[in-house]
């Protein structure tokens, strides 16, 4: 047991400490950095999905006004390491996907660079490409060894009810408000990068290896980041290209911001999935078997596996379980993290199947889930540190007004609109990674300087860590001077996996406790102490996850098939809440993204050329104000002394998990039409 921090301000509805700087424009994001005499980069992208560059004519671009350099694989500086093929930018003539960087123009202004990039003539020797995912391909390979507990086939053969269906999700693309941006500065053999990233200490070692530098010669700064959703949690080719260009132009910092179209090419995205789920239940509606079979894609140049079977493993009790995950290697850009990777698409399939199985068993969907709750983790056998899934379902049903719901689909109508309600469960693991460190130092002004290399991507880390530090030091928040977003500060893990507050907050608490132990309550100027997040040994004894329940009311127009989400209620058990205001914002944001996933988001790749045709926000629609009805996000009071000193579990991703399934289940209840393929388009409901 870790022992909870005795709090004074944790849980309060505190204004963001960085709010004023952001709304007044004082917060400097990556591209805003006032570096001296910057140059600007615009890339040239491949027009084929696979092949080689056989000809390059850069003369017209080099002669254009304001152009400083045109980089190609023929003249770009050599990288020290090309082991990561995604980052081997301009190192050879190979083309691995449509939109790959094949040249870059650096000029005095962004406009000049863009104009000149259009003048670069590129010739290709194209090769046959393959960009289409299907579950019946003969070249699928196992991303992990198939896993079975018990005898699934025997359980299915003996079951009173069997549900067997396939669910699909399309390619989905991260579109944070701030696109990926890099400002690269070489100085005395070292590299400084102002980067829009979820982890300065994640970027630093990668750039050090790629450019052949001692990590101490690389500095990454990201004090303010305009969203990430996972896409900025790993290094992509854009930052390497900026570094190459700056190295080729001694004394000139280089600024490079991806266009919105580039975000669909080189910034990572969620793989499409094909998921078969089989559920078997006895006559009482208790699951006897669960099978989850997933097919997804990966880029030919780099593998990324989205673990869609992860949530199925621990969500419901079933003595017989089978999981399989297979991959197709395609000529596409590299897939990567997107909010709740694995859990988000995996739970769409599982929670849709649970709804269908509940109906087949003649049970209410809430009751069916409650009946199949488990007190121990089905895979490991460990007890849960806390598990309040049932409490979330019960409280959500009460708040939503679930009681009295007619189980028959297609019976409730409001004029031309068919009205239905649906539910889905949510889960997300508690991820705790050792290695984050913090330093507390007492200053001449009587304030405590708290330093940690964390990144606030808009989630509220500036505020939450200030609250945690104030409570741990037992001082008011205005006596905390928080310093984050710089690799010169103590190491911090990435802002991903809903783990930031857990990992960074623990390091801050440890540093504060060490400071009080060493210097007491009357420190002197210059006193300091260091603390680290170490391995949580309680994980050896407990399974740790956050849970939730999502309820949706959906309207489907009887004539046009238009789908609208009228209202949603999400109830979550996510440990102790550090800041009620930012927590509610995160949970609602995840739910909104779930609406977007359910109704709109669908990247369409043209198989003839390999590119995404709807590669901007005009045609790749994400949910806007007009798409969102009434939304409520609340939480169950939960104390978990095993997860970390704050008792937190993470809130950044669970809000999207299950949301799309709740909406799809509600659409079925409204119409009687079961749609198993996202997004829910109008044609599916028009007969």
C-alpha positions as CSV (number, residue, x, y, z in Angstrom):
1,X,0.0,0.0,0.0
2,X,1.4,3.4,-1.0
3,X,-0.6,5.5,1.4
4,X,-2.7,8.5,0.2
5,X,-1.5,12.0,0.3
6,X,-3.5,14.0,2.8
7,X,-4.9,16.8,0.6
8,X,-6.1,20.3,1.0
9,X,-6.6,21.6,-2.5
10,X,-6.7,18.4,-4.5
11,X,-10.2,17.9,-6.0
12,X,-11.0,21.6,-6.0
13,X,-12.4,23.5,-9.0
14,X,-9.3,25.6,-9.6
15,X,-8.8,27.9,-12.5
16,X,-6.0,27.0,-14.9
17,X,-2.7,28.6,-13.8
18,X,-1.8,29.0,-17.5
19,X,-5.3,30.2,-18.6
20,X,-4.6,33.9,-18.7
21,X,-1.3,33.4,-20.7
22,X,-3.2,31.4,-23.2
23,X,-6.2,33.6,-23.7
24,X,-4.1,36.7,-23.9
25,X,-1.6,35.2,-26.4
26,X,1.3,35.4,-24.0
27,X,1.8,31.6,-24.1
28,X,4.5,30.9,-26.7
29,X,3.9,27.7,-28.6
30,X,6.6,26.1,-30.7
31,X,6.2,28.2,-33.9
32,X,5.9,31.4,-31.8
33,X,9.5,31.1,-30.5
34,X,11.4,34.4,-31.2
35,X,14.5,32.8,-32.6
36,X,16.9,35.1,-34.4
37,X,16.7,35.4,-38.2
38,X,14.7,32.2,-38.9
39,X,14.3,30.4,-42.2
40,X,11.2,28.5,-43.2
41,X,10.7,25.1,-44.6
42,X,8.2,23.6,-47.0
43,X,8.4,20.0,-48.0
44,X,8.0,18.3,-51.4
45,X,5.9,15.1,-51.0
46,X,5.9,11.9,-53.1
47,X,3.2,11.5,-55.7
48,X,3.4,7.7,-55.7
49,X,2.8,5.1,-53.0
50,X,5.8,2.9,-53.7
51,X,8.8,3.1,-55.9
52,X,12.0,5.2,-56.3
53,X,12.9,8.8,-57.1
54,X,14.7,8.6,-60.5
55,X,14.9,12.3,-61.4
56,X,15.0,15.6,-59.6
57,X,15.1,19.1,-61.2
58,X,15.6,21.7,-58.5
59,X,16.9,24.5,-60.7
60,X,13.8,26.6,-60.9
61,X,13.2,26.3,-57.2
62,X,16.8,27.3,-56.4
63,X,16.5,30.4,-58.6
64,X,13.2,31.5,-57.0
65,X,13.3,34.7,-54.9
66,X,14.1,34.1,-51.2
67,X,15.2,30.5,-51.5
68,X,18.1,29.5,-49.3
69,X,18.4,25.8,-50.1
70,X,16.7,22.9,-51.7
71,X,17.4,19.6,-50.0
72,X,17.0,16.2,-51.6
73,X,18.4,12.8,-50.9
74,X,21.4,13.8,-53.1
75,X,22.6,16.7,-50.9
76,X,20.9,16.5,-47.5
77,X,23.2,15.9,-44.5
78,X,23.7,12.3,-43.6
79,X,22.1,11.0,-40.5
80,X,24.1,9.0,-38.0
81,X,21.4,6.4,-37.6
82,X,18.7,5.2,-40.0
83,X,17.6,2.3,-37.9
84,X,14.1,3.9,-37.5
85,X,13.1,3.9,-41.1
86,X,10.3,6.4,-40.5
87,X,12.9,9.0,-39.5
88,X,15.4,8.2,-42.3
89,X,14.4,11.4,-44.1
90,X,16.1,12.3,-47.4
91,X,18.7,9.5,-47.0
92,X,17.9,7.6,-50.2
93,X,15.7,7.5,-53.2
94,X,13.1,4.9,-51.9
95,X,9.4,5.9,-51.6
96,X,7.4,3.9,-49.1
97,X,4.0,5.7,-49.1
98,X,2.2,8.5,-50.9
99,X,3.0,11.9,-49.3
100,X,6.5,10.9,-48.0
101,X,9.0,13.8,-47.9
102,X,11.2,13.6,-51.0
103,X,12.6,17.1,-50.9
104,X,12.4,20.3,-48.9
105,X,12.8,24.0,-49.8
106,X,14.1,26.4,-47.2
107,X,13.5,30.1,-47.8
108,X,13.3,33.5,-46.1
109,X,9.5,33.4,-45.7
110,X,6.9,30.6,-45.5
111,X,5.3,31.9,-48.7
112,X,8.5,31.8,-50.7
113,X,9.3,28.2,-49.5
114,X,5.8,27.1,-50.5
115,X,6.0,28.7,-53.9
116,X,9.4,27.2,-54.7
117,X,8.4,23.7,-53.5
118,X,5.9,23.7,-56.2
119,X,8.7,24.2,-58.7
120,X,10.6,21.1,-57.8
121,X,10.1,18.5,-60.5
122,X,10.3,14.9,-59.4
123,X,10.3,11.7,-61.6
124,X,9.5,8.3,-60.2
125,X,9.9,4.7,-61.0
126,X,6.6,3.5,-59.5
127,X,6.1,0.0,-58.2
128,X,2.8,-1.9,-57.6
129,X,1.4,-0.9,-54.2
130,X,-1.1,-2.3,-51.8
131,X,-3.1,-0.1,-49.5
132,X,-6.3,-2.1,-48.9
133,X,-7.0,-3.9,-45.6
134,X,-9.3,-6.9,-45.5
135,X,-9.7,-9.8,-43.1
136,X,-9.4,-12.4,-45.9
137,X,-5.9,-11.6,-47.0
138,X,-3.6,-14.6,-47.3
139,X,-0.6,-12.6,-46.0
140,X,-1.8,-11.7,-42.5
141,X,0.7,-12.4,-39.7
142,X,0.3,-12.7,-36.0
143,X,1.1,-9.5,-34.1
144,X,1.2,-11.7,-31.0
145,X,0.8,-15.4,-30.2
146,X,-2.9,-16.4,-30.2
147,X,-4.0,-16.8,-26.6
148,X,-6.7,-19.1,-25.1
149,X,-7.9,-19.8,-21.6
150,X,-10.2,-22.8,-21.2
151,X,-12.0,-24.3,-24.2
152,X,-13.8,-21.7,-26.2
153,X,-15.2,-24.0,-28.9
154,X,-16.7,-26.4,-26.4
155,X,-18.3,-23.5,-24.4
156,X,-19.8,-22.1,-27.6
157,X,-21.2,-25.5,-28.6
158,X,-22.9,-25.9,-25.2
159,X,-24.1,-22.3,-24.9
160,X,-27.8,-21.4,-24.7
161,X,-27.1,-18.1,-26.6
162,X,-24.3,-17.4,-29.1
163,X,-23.6,-14.0,-30.6
164,X,-21.1,-13.9,-33.5
165,X,-20.6,-10.7,-35.5
166,X,-17.9,-8.6,-37.2
167,X,-17.4,-4.9,-36.5
168,X,-15.2,-2.5,-38.4
169,X,-13.6,0.9,-37.7
170,X,-12.1,3.1,-40.4
171,X,-8.8,5.0,-40.5
172,X,-9.0,7.9,-38.0
173,X,-6.7,10.9,-38.0
174,X,-5.4,13.1,-35.1
175,X,-6.2,16.7,-35.7
176,X,-5.2,18.8,-32.6
177,X,-5.7,22.5,-32.9
178,X,-1.9,23.1,-33.2
179,X,-0.4,21.0,-36.0
180,X,3.0,19.4,-35.5
181,X,5.6,22.1,-35.4
182,X,9.4,22.2,-35.0
183,X,11.9,25.0,-34.7
184,X,15.4,23.7,-35.0
185,X,18.5,25.6,-33.9
186,X,22.1,24.3,-34.2
187,X,24.7,26.0,-32.0
188,X,28.3,25.0,-31.3
189,X,27.6,21.4,-32.4
190,X,24.5,21.1,-30.3
191,X,20.8,21.0,-31.3
192,X,17.9,22.9,-29.6
193,X,14.4,22.1,-30.8
194,X,11.3,24.0,-29.9
195,X,8.8,21.2,-30.5
196,X,5.1,20.5,-30.3
197,X,5.4,17.3,-28.4
198,X,3.9,15.2,-25.6
199,X,7.3,14.4,-24.2
200,X,10.5,16.4,-24.4
201,X,12.4,13.5,-22.8
202,X,10.9,11.2,-25.4
203,X,12.2,13.4,-28.3
204,X,15.6,14.0,-26.9
205,X,17.2,10.5,-27.1
206,X,15.7,9.9,-30.5
207,X,17.2,13.0,-32.0
208,X,20.5,12.3,-30.2
209,X,20.7,8.9,-31.9
210,X,19.6,10.1,-35.3
211,X,22.0,13.0,-35.4
212,X,24.8,11.2,-33.6
213,X,25.0,13.5,-30.6
214,X,25.5,13.0,-27.0
215,X,22.0,13.5,-25.4
216,X,23.4,16.3,-23.3
217,X,24.0,18.2,-26.6
218,X,20.2,18.0,-27.5
219,X,17.7,20.2,-25.8
220,X,13.9,20.0,-26.4
221,X,11.6,22.7,-25.2
222,X,7.7,22.5,-25.2
223,X,6.3,24.7,-22.6
224,X,2.9,25.0,-24.3
225,X,1.4,22.5,-26.7
226,X,-1.9,22.9,-28.5
227,X,-3.2,19.3,-28.2
228,X,-1.8,16.0,-29.2
229,X,-4.3,13.1,-28.7
230,X,-1.3,10.7,-29.0
231,X,0.0,11.9,-32.4
232,X,2.7,14.0,-30.6
233,X,3.6,11.2,-28.2
234,X,6.3,9.8,-30.5
235,X,8.8,11.4,-32.9
236,X,7.8,11.7,-36.6
237,X,9.7,12.7,-39.7
238,X,8.9,16.4,-39.5
239,X,11.3,17.2,-36.6
240,X,14.1,15.3,-38.2
241,X,13.6,17.2,-41.5
242,X,13.7,20.5,-39.6
243,X,16.9,19.4,-37.9
244,X,18.5,18.4,-41.2
245,X,17.6,21.7,-42.8
246,X,19.0,23.8,-39.9
247,X,22.2,21.8,-40.1
248,X,22.5,22.5,-43.8
249,X,22.2,26.2,-43.1
250,X,24.7,27.1,-40.4
251,X,23.5,30.0,-38.2
252,X,19.9,29.9,-39.4
253,X,17.2,28.4,-37.2
254,X,14.6,26.6,-39.3
255,X,10.8,26.7,-38.6
256,X,8.6,24.0,-40.0
257,X,4.9,23.6,-39.3
258,X,2.9,20.8,-40.9
259,X,0.0,21.9,-43.0
260,X,-3.4,20.4,-42.1
261,X,-3.1,18.2,-45.1
262,X,0.3,17.0,-43.9
263,X,-1.3,15.8,-40.7
264,X,-3.0,13.1,-42.7
265,X,0.4,12.0,-44.2
266,X,3.2,12.0,-41.7
267,X,1.7,12.6,-38.2
268,X,0.4,9.1,-37.4
269,X,-3.2,7.9,-37.3
270,X,-5.4,5.1,-36.0
271,X,-5.4,1.9,-38.0
272,X,-8.6,0.6,-39.5
273,X,-9.8,-2.5,-37.8
274,X,-11.8,-5.6,-38.6
275,X,-12.9,-7.3,-35.4
276,X,-14.9,-10.5,-35.0
277,X,-16.4,-11.0,-31.5
278,X,-18.1,-14.2,-30.4
279,X,-19.9,-14.3,-27.0
280,X,-21.5,-17.3,-25.5
281,X,-23.9,-17.2,-22.6
282,X,-25.9,-19.7,-20.5
283,X,-29.7,-19.6,-19.9
284,X,-29.2,-17.1,-17.1
285,X,-27.4,-14.6,-19.3
286,X,-23.9,-15.3,-17.8
287,X,-21.0,-15.3,-20.2
288,X,-19.4,-18.7,-20.7
289,X,-17.0,-17.7,-23.5
290,X,-15.5,-14.6,-25.1
291,X,-13.6,-14.6,-28.3
292,X,-12.0,-11.5,-29.9
293,X,-10.3,-11.7,-33.3
294,X,-8.7,-8.5,-34.7
295,X,-7.2,-7.6,-38.1
296,X,-5.5,-4.3,-38.6
297,X,-2.8,-2.7,-40.7
298,X,0.8,-1.6,-40.3
299,X,3.1,0.4,-42.5
300,X,5.7,-1.6,-44.5
301,X,8.5,0.6,-43.2
302,X,7.6,0.4,-39.5
303,X,5.3,-1.8,-37.4
304,X,2.8,-0.4,-34.9
305,X,0.3,-2.7,-33.2
306,X,-2.9,-1.3,-31.8
307,X,-3.9,-3.8,-29.1
308,X,-7.6,-4.0,-29.6
309,X,-8.1,-7.1,-27.5
310,X,-6.7,-5.4,-24.4
311,X,-10.0,-4.3,-22.9
312,X,-11.7,-7.6,-23.6
313,X,-9.3,-9.4,-21.3
314,X,-10.4,-7.8,-18.1
315,X,-13.8,-6.3,-18.7
316,X,-16.3,-9.2,-18.0
317,X,-16.2,-12.6,-16.3
318,X,-16.0,-15.6,-18.6
319,X,-14.2,-18.8,-17.9
320,X,-13.3,-19.5,-21.5
321,X,-11.5,-16.7,-23.5
322,X,-9.6,-16.5,-26.8
323,X,-7.8,-13.6,-28.3
324,X,-6.1,-13.2,-31.7
325,X,-4.5,-10.2,-33.4
326,X,-3.3,-10.2,-37.0
327,X,-1.7,-7.6,-39.1
328,X,-1.4,-6.7,-42.8
329,X,1.7,-4.9,-44.0
330,X,0.7,-2.2,-46.5
331,X,2.3,0.7,-48.4
332,X,0.8,3.4,-46.2
333,X,2.1,6.0,-43.7
334,X,3.0,4.8,-40.2
335,X,0.1,4.2,-37.9
336,X,0.6,5.5,-34.4
337,X,-1.1,6.4,-31.1
338,X,-4.5,8.0,-31.1
339,X,-6.5,8.7,-27.9
340,X,-7.0,5.4,-26.1
341,X,-5.2,3.2,-28.6
342,X,-6.5,-0.3,-28.5
343,X,-9.2,0.4,-25.9
344,X,-11.1,2.8,-28.1
345,X,-11.7,0.6,-31.2
346,X,-11.6,-2.6,-29.2
347,X,-14.4,-1.5,-26.9
348,X,-16.6,-0.4,-29.8
349,X,-16.6,-4.0,-31.0
350,X,-16.9,-5.5,-27.5
351,X,-19.6,-3.2,-26.2
352,X,-21.6,-3.4,-29.4
353,X,-21.5,-7.2,-29.1
354,X,-22.5,-7.0,-25.4
355,X,-25.6,-5.0,-26.5
356,X,-26.5,-7.6,-29.1
357,X,-25.9,-10.5,-26.7
358,X,-28.1,-8.8,-24.0
359,X,-30.9,-8.6,-26.5
360,X,-30.5,-12.2,-27.5
361,X,-30.6,-13.2,-23.8
362,X,-33.7,-11.2,-23.2
363,X,-32.0,-9.0,-20.7
364,X,-31.7,-5.3,-20.2
365,X,-28.3,-4.1,-21.5
366,X,-27.4,-2.6,-18.1
367,X,-28.5,-5.7,-16.2
368,X,-26.5,-7.9,-18.6
369,X,-23.3,-6.0,-17.9
370,X,-23.9,-6.1,-14.1
371,X,-24.6,-9.8,-14.2
372,X,-21.3,-10.4,-15.9
373,X,-19.2,-8.2,-13.6
374,X,-16.1,-9.7,-12.1
375,X,-14.3,-9.1,-8.8
376,X,-10.9,-10.5,-10.1
377,X,-9.1,-10.0,-13.3
378,X,-10.1,-12.8,-15.6
379,X,-6.6,-13.2,-17.0
380,X,-4.3,-12.8,-14.1
381,X,-6.6,-13.8,-11.3
382,X,-5.5,-10.7,-9.3
383,X,-8.1,-8.8,-7.3
384,X,-8.8,-5.2,-8.5
385,X,-7.4,-2.4,-6.4
386,X,-10.8,-0.8,-6.9
387,X,-13.5,-1.6,-9.5
388,X,-16.6,0.5,-9.6
389,X,-18.0,-0.5,-13.0
390,X,-21.3,-1.5,-11.5
391,X,-21.6,1.7,-9.5
392,X,-21.0,3.7,-12.7
393,X,-23.7,1.7,-14.5
394,X,-26.2,2.1,-11.7
395,X,-25.5,5.8,-11.2
396,X,-25.5,6.5,-14.9
397,X,-28.8,4.7,-15.3
398,X,-30.3,6.8,-12.5
399,X,-29.0,10.1,-13.9
400,X,-29.9,9.3,-17.5
401,X,-33.5,8.1,-16.7
402,X,-32.9,4.5,-18.0
403,X,-35.7,3.0,-15.8
404,X,-38.8,2.3,-17.8
405,X,-37.0,2.1,-21.1
406,X,-39.0,0.1,-23.6
407,X,-36.7,-2.8,-24.7
408,X,-38.3,-3.0,-28.2
409,X,-36.5,-1.0,-30.9
410,X,-38.1,1.5,-33.2
411,X,-41.1,2.3,-31.0
412,X,-40.4,5.8,-29.7
413,X,-41.0,8.6,-32.1
414,X,-40.9,12.4,-32.0
415,X,-42.4,13.7,-35.2
416,X,-40.1,12.6,-38.0
417,X,-37.4,11.4,-35.6
418,X,-37.0,7.9,-34.2
419,X,-35.6,8.1,-30.7
420,X,-33.5,5.5,-28.9
421,X,-31.2,5.1,-26.0
422,X,-28.0,3.0,-25.5
423,X,-25.4,2.1,-23.0
424,X,-21.8,1.0,-23.1
425,X,-19.1,0.3,-20.5
426,X,-15.7,2.1,-20.4
427,X,-12.3,1.0,-19.0
428,X,-8.7,2.1,-19.1
429,X,-5.7,0.7,-17.3
430,X,-3.7,2.5,-14.7
431,X,-0.3,3.0,-16.3
432,X,2.6,3.8,-14.0
433,X,6.1,4.0,-15.5
434,X,9.1,4.6,-13.2
435,X,11.7,7.1,-14.1
436,X,10.1,10.5,-13.7
437,X,12.0,12.8,-11.3
438,X,11.3,16.2,-9.8
439,X,13.4,18.8,-7.9
440,X,12.0,21.2,-5.3
441,X,14.1,24.3,-4.5
442,X,13.4,27.1,-2.0
443,X,13.9,30.5,-3.5
444,X,14.8,34.0,-2.1
445,X,11.2,35.1,-2.7
446,X,9.8,32.5,-0.3
447,X,8.4,30.4,-3.1
448,X,9.1,26.8,-3.9
449,X,10.5,26.1,-7.4
450,X,9.2,22.7,-8.6
451,X,11.0,21.4,-11.7
452,X,10.1,18.4,-13.8
453,X,10.3,17.9,-17.6
454,X,6.6,17.2,-18.1
455,X,4.6,18.4,-21.0
456,X,1.2,20.0,-20.7
457,X,-0.7,19.3,-24.0
458,X,-3.7,21.3,-22.9
459,X,-4.9,18.8,-20.3
460,X,-4.1,20.9,-17.3
461,X,-0.8,19.6,-16.1
462,X,0.4,23.2,-15.2
463,X,-2.5,23.4,-12.8
464,X,-2.7,19.8,-11.5
465,X,1.0,19.6,-10.7
466,X,0.9,23.0,-8.9
467,X,-2.0,21.7,-6.8
468,X,-0.1,18.4,-6.0
469,X,3.1,20.3,-5.1
470,X,1.2,22.7,-2.9
471,X,-0.5,19.9,-1.0
472,X,2.6,17.9,-0.6
473,X,4.6,20.9,0.7
474,X,1.6,22.1,2.7
475,X,1.7,25.6,1.3
476,X,-0.8,27.7,-0.8
477,X,-0.7,27.3,-4.5
478,X,0.6,30.8,-5.1
479,X,3.9,29.8,-3.4
480,X,4.6,27.2,-6.1
481,X,6.7,28.2,-9.1
482,X,6.2,25.2,-11.5
483,X,8.7,24.7,-14.3
484,X,7.9,22.1,-17.0
485,X,8.3,21.5,-20.7
486,X,12.1,21.5,-21.0
487,X,14.5,18.5,-21.4
488,X,17.0,20.5,-19.3
489,X,14.7,19.8,-16.3
490,X,14.6,16.4,-14.5
491,X,13.3,13.5,-16.7
492,X,9.6,12.9,-17.1
493,X,7.7,10.3,-19.0
494,X,5.5,11.1,-22.0
495,X,2.1,12.7,-21.6
496,X,0.3,9.6,-22.8
497,X,-1.6,6.6,-21.6
498,X,-3.5,8.8,-19.1
499,X,-0.4,8.5,-17.0
500,X,0.9,12.0,-16.7
501,X,-0.6,13.0,-13.3
502,X,0.2,9.5,-12.0
503,X,3.9,9.5,-13.0
504,X,4.8,13.2,-12.6
505,X,2.6,13.8,-9.6
506,X,4.3,10.9,-7.8
507,X,7.7,12.3,-8.5
508,X,6.6,15.7,-7.3
509,X,5.2,14.2,-4.1
510,X,8.4,12.3,-3.5
511,X,10.5,15.4,-4.0
512,X,8.3,17.4,-1.7
513,X,8.4,14.7,1.0
514,X,12.2,14.5,0.7
515,X,12.4,18.3,0.9
516,X,10.4,18.4,4.1
517,X,12.4,15.6,5.6
518,X,15.7,17.2,4.9
519,X,14.9,20.9,5.4
520,X,11.8,21.0,7.7
521,X,9.1,23.7,7.6
522,X,11.5,26.6,7.8
523,X,13.9,26.2,4.8
524,X,16.6,28.5,3.7
525,X,17.3,30.0,0.3
526,X,18.9,27.4,-2.0
527,X,17.7,24.3,-0.1
528,X,16.6,21.6,-2.5
529,X,15.7,18.0,-2.7
530,X,15.0,15.4,-5.4
531,X,12.4,12.7,-5.7
532,X,11.6,10.0,-8.2
533,X,8.7,7.9,-9.4
534,X,9.7,4.3,-8.7
535,X,8.1,1.0,-9.6
536,X,4.8,0.5,-7.9
537,X,5.1,-2.9,-6.3
538,X,1.4,-3.0,-5.6
539,X,1.0,-3.9,-9.3
540,X,2.3,-7.4,-8.4
541,X,-0.8,-7.9,-6.2
542,X,-3.6,-5.9,-7.8
543,X,-5.1,-5.3,-11.2
544,X,-5.6,-1.6,-11.7
545,X,-8.0,0.1,-14.0
546,X,-10.4,3.0,-14.3
547,X,-14.0,2.3,-15.3
548,X,-17.1,4.1,-16.6
549,X,-20.5,3.9,-18.2
550,X,-21.7,5.9,-21.1
551,X,-25.4,6.5,-21.9
552,X,-26.6,8.1,-25.1
553,X,-29.9,9.3,-26.5
554,X,-29.9,9.3,-30.3
555,X,-32.4,10.5,-32.9
556,X,-32.5,9.2,-36.4
557,X,-34.5,10.9,-39.0
558,X,-37.1,8.5,-40.5
559,X,-36.8,10.0,-44.0
560,X,-33.2,10.9,-44.4
561,X,-31.3,8.6,-42.0
562,X,-29.5,11.6,-40.4
563,X,-28.2,10.6,-36.9
564,X,-28.0,13.1,-34.1
565,X,-26.8,12.6,-30.5
566,X,-29.4,14.4,-28.4
567,X,-27.7,13.9,-25.0
568,X,-25.1,11.8,-23.3
569,X,-24.3,11.0,-19.7
570,X,-20.9,9.6,-18.7
571,X,-20.2,8.3,-15.1
572,X,-16.6,7.4,-14.3
573,X,-14.6,5.8,-11.5
574,X,-11.2,7.3,-12.0
575,X,-9.7,7.4,-8.6
576,X,-9.2,10.8,-6.9
577,X,-9.8,13.9,-9.0
578,X,-7.0,16.5,-8.7
579,X,-8.9,19.4,-10.4
580,X,-12.6,19.2,-10.9
581,X,-12.6,21.8,-13.7
582,X,-9.9,20.3,-15.9
583,X,-11.1,16.7,-15.1
584,X,-14.6,17.5,-16.3
585,X,-13.1,19.1,-19.4
586,X,-11.1,16.0,-20.2
587,X,-14.0,13.6,-19.7
588,X,-16.3,15.7,-21.8
589,X,-13.6,16.1,-24.5
590,X,-13.3,12.4,-24.7
591,X,-17.0,12.0,-25.1
592,X,-17.2,14.6,-27.8
593,X,-14.4,12.8,-29.6
594,X,-16.5,9.6,-29.2
595,X,-19.4,11.4,-31.0
596,X,-17.0,12.3,-33.7
597,X,-15.9,8.7,-34.1
598,X,-19.4,7.4,-34.1
599,X,-20.9,9.8,-36.6
600,X,-18.2,11.4,-38.7
601,X,-14.6,10.4,-38.8
602,X,-13.6,8.3,-41.8
603,X,-10.3,8.6,-43.7
604,X,-10.9,7.5,-47.2
605,X,-7.8,6.1,-49.0
606,X,-7.8,6.0,-52.8
607,X,-6.5,2.5,-53.6
608,X,-5.3,3.7,-57.1
609,X,-2.9,6.2,-55.7
610,X,-2.6,5.4,-52.0
611,X,-3.5,8.8,-50.6
612,X,-6.2,10.0,-48.2
613,X,-8.6,12.0,-50.4
614,X,-10.4,13.8,-47.6
615,X,-7.2,15.1,-46.1
616,X,-8.5,18.4,-44.6
617,X,-11.1,19.5,-42.1
618,X,-13.4,20.6,-44.8
619,X,-14.0,16.9,-45.9
620,X,-12.7,15.0,-42.9
621,X,-15.4,16.1,-40.5
622,X,-14.9,16.2,-36.8
623,X,-17.6,17.0,-34.3
624,X,-18.4,20.7,-34.0
625,X,-20.7,22.6,-31.7
626,X,-23.8,21.8,-33.9
627,X,-23.1,18.1,-33.5
628,X,-23.1,18.0,-29.7
629,X,-26.3,17.9,-27.6
630,X,-26.5,18.0,-23.8
631,X,-23.5,16.3,-22.2
632,X,-22.9,15.5,-18.6
633,X,-19.7,14.0,-17.2
634,X,-19.5,13.0,-13.5
635,X,-17.5,10.7,-11.3
636,X,-17.9,8.3,-8.5
637,X,-16.0,9.2,-5.3
638,X,-13.3,6.6,-5.2
639,X,-10.3,6.0,-2.9
640,X,-7.6,3.7,-4.1
641,X,-4.5,3.6,-1.8
642,X,-2.6,1.3,-4.1
643,X,-2.2,3.2,-7.3
644,X,-0.1,6.2,-6.2
645,X,0.2,8.8,-3.4
646,X,-2.5,11.0,-4.9
647,X,-4.9,8.1,-5.5
648,X,-5.3,9.1,-9.2
649,X,-6.1,6.8,-12.1
650,X,-6.0,9.0,-15.2
651,X,-8.8,10.7,-17.1
652,X,-7.5,11.7,-20.5
653,X,-8.7,8.7,-22.5
654,X,-11.5,6.9,-20.7
655,X,-14.0,9.5,-21.9
656,X,-13.7,8.2,-25.5
657,X,-13.8,4.5,-24.6
658,X,-17.2,3.1,-25.1
659,X,-18.8,6.3,-26.3
660,X,-19.1,5.2,-30.0
661,X,-20.7,1.9,-28.9
662,X,-23.2,3.6,-26.7
663,X,-24.3,5.8,-29.7
664,X,-24.4,2.8,-32.1
665,X,-26.5,0.9,-29.5
666,X,-28.8,3.8,-29.2
667,X,-29.2,4.1,-32.9
668,X,-30.2,0.4,-33.1
669,X,-32.7,1.0,-30.3
670,X,-34.2,3.9,-32.2
671,X,-34.5,2.1,-35.6
672,X,-34.1,-1.6,-35.2
673,X,-31.2,-1.4,-37.7
674,X,-27.9,-2.7,-36.3
675,X,-24.9,-1.0,-37.8
676,X,-21.6,-2.6,-37.1
677,X,-19.4,-0.4,-39.2
678,X,-18.3,3.1,-38.2
679,X,-19.1,5.8,-38.8
680,X,-22.9,5.6,-38.7
681,X,-23.8,7.0,-42.1
682,X,-27.3,8.0,-43.3
683,X,-27.5,5.3,-45.9
684,X,-27.4,2.5,-43.3
685,X,-30.7,3.7,-41.9
686,X,-32.6,4.3,-45.1
687,X,-34.5,1.3,-46.4
